[in-house]
Amino acid sequence: RILVGCGYDERELQTIERLILSTSYPYAPGDPWGELICDADMYYIIDGRFEINSALLRLELAGCGKHFADGDWLRLEMDFLRNLEYFTPYCRQRLAKWRPRLMRRLTDQLRSLA
């Protein structure tokens, strides 16, 4: 509704809507623009802010009444990382570098809870 008053035509509005909806998880980007938007949405994983954003997400979910024990949260993060796929070559290369490091860190944290 806001964009309608900004001079966008119907085709542009449909494109914007499609790109926004492509960031719903699980991702289904549909075209190169959608792939770029999806990768941008998850870029925090490979830019060193994973732990910060993970903690913020956990707080947000807790605010919605969804609470996780530490071990459950770590397992959820590990499952997410295992199943995460980037679409652009740049992000795929970076994920290949970061995923093993993050998985080791999460595994170590999970072990320390035992």
C-alpha positions as CSV (number, residue, x, y, z in Angstrom):
1,R,0.0,0.0,0.0
2,I,2.8,2.4,0.8
3,L,4.6,1.8,-2.5
4,V,1.4,2.4,-4.5
5,G,1.6,6.1,-3.5
6,C,5.3,6.3,-4.5
7,G,4.7,6.1,-8.2
8,Y,5.5,2.4,-8.8
9,D,3.5,0.7,-11.5
10,E,1.7,-2.6,-11.1
11,R,4.6,-4.6,-12.7
12,E,7.1,-3.1,-10.4
13,L,4.9,-3.7,-7.4
14,Q,4.5,-7.3,-8.3
15,T,8.3,-7.7,-8.7
16,I,8.9,-6.1,-5.3
17,E,6.3,-8.4,-3.7
18,R,7.8,-11.5,-5.4
19,L,11.3,-10.6,-4.2
20,I,10.2,-9.9,-0.6
21,L,8.2,-13.2,-0.5
22,S,11.2,-15.1,-1.9
23,T,12.9,-14.5,1.4
24,S,10.4,-16.6,3.3
25,Y,12.1,-19.7,4.6
26,P,12.5,-22.2,3.1
27,Y,13.8,-20.2,0.2
28,A,12.4,-20.5,-3.3
29,P,13.9,-17.5,-5.2
30,G,12.7,-18.4,-8.7
31,D,15.2,-16.2,-10.6
32,P,18.6,-14.6,-10.3
33,W,17.2,-11.5,-8.6
34,G,15.4,-13.7,-6.0
35,E,18.7,-15.6,-5.5
36,L,20.5,-12.4,-4.8
37,I,17.9,-11.2,-2.3
38,C,17.8,-14.5,-0.5
39,D,21.6,-14.5,-0.2
40,A,21.6,-11.0,1.1
41,D,19.0,-12.0,3.7
42,M,21.3,-14.7,5.1
43,Y,24.6,-12.9,4.5
44,Y,25.1,-12.4,8.3
45,I,26.0,-16.0,8.5
46,I,29.2,-15.6,6.5
47,D,30.1,-12.1,7.6
48,G,31.0,-12.9,11.2
49,R,27.7,-11.9,12.9
50,F,26.2,-15.3,13.2
51,E,26.4,-15.5,17.0
52,I,25.0,-12.0,17.5
53,N,22.1,-12.5,15.1
54,S,21.4,-16.0,16.5
55,A,21.2,-14.5,20.0
56,L,18.9,-11.8,18.8
57,L,16.6,-14.3,17.0
58,R,16.4,-16.4,20.2
59,L,15.4,-13.4,22.2
60,E,12.8,-12.5,19.5
61,L,11.3,-16.0,19.6
62,A,11.3,-15.9,23.4
63,G,9.3,-12.7,23.2
64,C,6.8,-14.6,21.1
65,G,6.5,-17.3,23.7
66,K,8.9,-19.8,22.0
67,H,11.6,-20.8,24.5
68,F,14.4,-23.2,23.9
69,A,16.8,-25.0,26.2
70,D,20.4,-24.2,25.4
71,G,21.0,-27.7,23.9
72,D,17.9,-27.5,21.8
73,W,18.8,-24.1,20.5
74,L,22.3,-25.3,19.5
75,R,20.9,-28.3,17.7
76,L,18.4,-26.1,15.9
77,E,21.3,-23.8,14.8
78,M,23.3,-26.8,13.6
79,D,20.4,-28.2,11.6
80,F,19.8,-24.8,10.1
81,L,23.5,-24.5,9.0
82,R,23.5,-28.1,7.7
83,N,20.5,-27.4,5.4
84,L,21.4,-23.8,4.4
85,E,22.2,-23.3,0.8
86,Y,23.3,-20.1,-0.8
87,F,22.5,-19.4,-4.5
88,T,25.2,-17.1,-5.8
89,P,28.7,-18.4,-6.4
90,Y,30.2,-15.7,-4.2
91,C,28.1,-16.7,-1.2
92,R,28.5,-20.4,-1.8
93,Q,32.2,-20.0,-1.7
94,R,32.0,-18.0,1.5
95,L,29.6,-20.5,3.1
96,A,32.0,-23.3,2.3
97,K,34.6,-21.4,4.3
98,W,32.4,-20.4,7.3
99,R,30.1,-23.5,7.7
100,P,32.8,-25.8,9.1
101,R,34.0,-23.2,11.6
102,L,30.5,-22.4,12.8
103,M,29.6,-26.1,13.1
104,R,32.8,-26.8,15.1
105,R,32.0,-23.9,17.4
106,L,28.4,-25.1,17.9
107,T,29.5,-28.7,18.4
108,D,32.0,-27.5,21.1
109,Q,29.3,-25.5,22.8
110,L,26.9,-28.4,22.8
111,R,29.6,-30.7,24.2
112,S,30.3,-28.3,27.0
113,L,26.7,-28.5,28.1
114,A,27.0,-32.3,28.7
